[in-house]
Amino acid sequence: MANMRNTKNPMPEQAPYVRNKNFLEVTTGYTPEMAMDEAQRCLNCKNKPCMQGCPVAVKIPEFIALVAEGDFEAAYEKITETNALPAICGRVCPQEKQCESKCVRGIKGEPVAIGRLERFVADYHMVHGEDKITVSRKNGKRIAVVGSGPSGLTAAGDLAKLGYEVTVYEAFHTAGGVLMYGIPEFRLPKEIVQTEIEKLKKYGVKIETDTIIGKTLLVDELLEDMGYDAVYIGSGAGLPSFLGIEGESLNGVYSANEFLTRINLMKGYRYPEYDTPVYCGKNVAVFGGGNVAMDAARSAKRLGAENVYIIYRRGKEELPARAEEITHAEEEGVEFLFLQNPIKFIGNETGWLTGVQIVNMKLGEPDSSGRKSPVEIKGSEHILPIDTAIISIGQTPNPLIKKTTKGLNTNKRGCIIIDEQGATSKPFVFAGGDAVTGAATIILAMGAGKTSAKAIDNELKIKEIDHE
């Protein structure tokens, strides 16, 4: 019998003023009893509307029904039929805008906690289960994957299961892409990322780190000299955007990419155990309103900053970050300054940041995105004393691959142009994820990886038939 309670089981978590002083995971996860109770809220709809919101087509009602029965291992096998990274997706996927937004239980109450259940199943399997790996017979064809973020890992896993010999090339010294350098430990423990990657290796996926495609190797070399039959580009969007205002080169001004990479990938939060110093002053301002801005602000708080501000030129309703991340930031003592915009950084005679000049804003007419455009209020300029600034206003793809690959078309933002199947303008080169869309969500990048893996398989089969 369905549990008709209108609210989700709350997610257990550390108290705000305990967690804002450590980098341990904020949320601690459901117990088996909580998971089964939550799963019984699912109505098992025949038309499965929740699946329409999942970019990787997880069989949501089927895995939830298995959780309700207490068969957690079977639920894990059901999820991983289409999703190779469930422990990651359960933590950082924006379910509230995707699968849960389609749940009929959300009409009169809260939707079923699909993401929390996915996380529980994946975590339970890591502790109690064993991976059932069936290595596919190799078909003699080789695929190169550029980038080991969520898009590249998904494409690599799907292609390996189809019998391809897959090698992933990663620019950093550790595989995982944005999962490793961009998302803090308190939201996504790195041990979990590496566990998911090790599972992919069991399917035969090879990973080459410290290899920059476009410098160490070229895409053309992969195809022409190294004998790869196809290339998938999932190199992400790691080039930060800046404000373009005076004083941006002062000491103490970071891009969010650098700040988070030092903390996460280079383990700066564990200094001096790891020799990666991260300067974080007492008064920190983060400019931007997305998930990356929340991550940077919450990290600064954990590094000891006394005052952390998120400065956003629109209002709270326009914040693009997940509601959960905004709430967590507020609970942890981050202060939001809405309808304000920086116009100049101020420094001292030694070149260090001391403050930022800010102008107040008001919302005008909607722009092309549908959001109201911020307009400066003349005469409202004022100075906020700060010693650290973190700029988080978006990222674009690194232009290196575009510049070094013949016949690869990109748009004015530097994003690779593809068709519906992920094919680029260059034969047997496919692309997906943030390298195509600009900075977006992990689950959309994974969906793009799945689409291209299928398209690569079809394209190479057609090529083989034509050759015969």
PyMOL commands that set and color helices and strands:
alter all, ss='L'
color gray80, all
select helices_A, chain A and resi 16-19+32-39+49-52+60-68+72-79+86-92+95-97+99-102+104-106+114-128+150-161+178-181+190-202+219-224+256-263+268-270+291-302+316-318+323-331+400-404+434-437+442-467
alter helices_A, ss='H'
color red, helices_A
select strands_A, chain A and resi 142-146+165-169+206-208+230-233+239-240+253-255+283-287+307-312+335-338+340-347+353-366+372-376+382-385+388-391+395-396+429-431
alter strands_A, ss='S'
color yellow, strands_A
deselect
rebuild
show_as cartoon
